Amino acid sequence: MTVSLKFVLNWGNLMRTSKHPGRPLSSDWVETSQAAAQLGLTPRQLLKLRSQIFTAGKHYRVKNPTVPERQRRYLWHVARCEPLLSPLVAGNEQNS
């Protein structure tokens, strides 16, 4: 059985852009430090908010789920996180 190079390259592109669970994620998902910078937060603030306002699978995903929780790394979908943060930012501005 032979596999053409064209098939292999197309399969690689499909796997990089797939949005199905268990497959590599699209470029919409970024590391915690990059997401925090884009959202105007520190990485620590973003991680603290993770359990308070964000939903697993929609706003963030665990990059390495087999390690203990303290060692886990997360990927964030910034465009989905921004709408949840807007009311918080507006509320802080009114209180200042």
N, C-alpha and C positions, 0 to 999 in steps of 0.2 A: 504494500500500500504506500503510495507516495502522496505527499501533501505539497501543493504549490506554494511558493513564497508569497504570492498575492493573497491567498487564503489566510496564511499566517499573519500577514500585516493587517489585513482587514479585521481579523479576529482580535488582534491586539488593540486596534482602535475601538472596536466595539466594547471590549472589556474595560478600557479606560473611561468610557463615557456612560457606562451602564448605571441606571439608578435603581436597580433591583437589589434587595438585601443580600448580603453575602458576596457581592461583587464589588470591584473597585468603584470608588465614588467619583463623581464629576468634579470639576474645579470649583464648584459652588461651595464645597466643604473645605474649611481652612483650620489650621492649628489654633490652639487657644491664644497664643501670643498675638498672632496676626488678627484674629477675630476681635480680641480686646482692643487692639489699636484702632481698628476700623470703627468700633462701637464707642470709642472714647472712654474706655474703662481700663483698669489694670487687670492682668490675668487673674489675680487673686479675687477681685471683685466679680469678675465674670464667673469664676468657678463657684463662688458663694451663691450667686443668683441661680446657678444651674438647678439646684434642688428646690428653689423657691418659686420661680416663674416659668422656667423652660420645660419643654416636654421632650423626653428621650425619643429619638427617631425622627422628630420633626425639626427641633432646634439644634440638637447636638446628638452625636453618636460616639460610642466608646471605640477608640482606635484599637486598643489591645485588651479585650474583655477577659482574657484568661489570667491576667495578673491580679494581685491583690488590689483592692479599691484605692488605697493610698498611692499606688504606682500607676494608676490608669491615666491614659492620655485621651483627650477628647478632640473631636472634629466638630466645627460649628458651621451652621448655615446662616451667615450674617444677614442676608436679606429677610429671613424669617424671624430673626431675633430683634431687628430694629423696631418693628411695630410694638413689641411688648415693652421696649425700653422708653419709647417716646412719652408715655404718660408719666413714667417715673422721673424723667428729666424735667418735664413741664412742671411737675409737682415740686421738685427741688428748687426750681427757679422762682416759683411763687412764694416759697417759704423763706427765701433769702432777702 
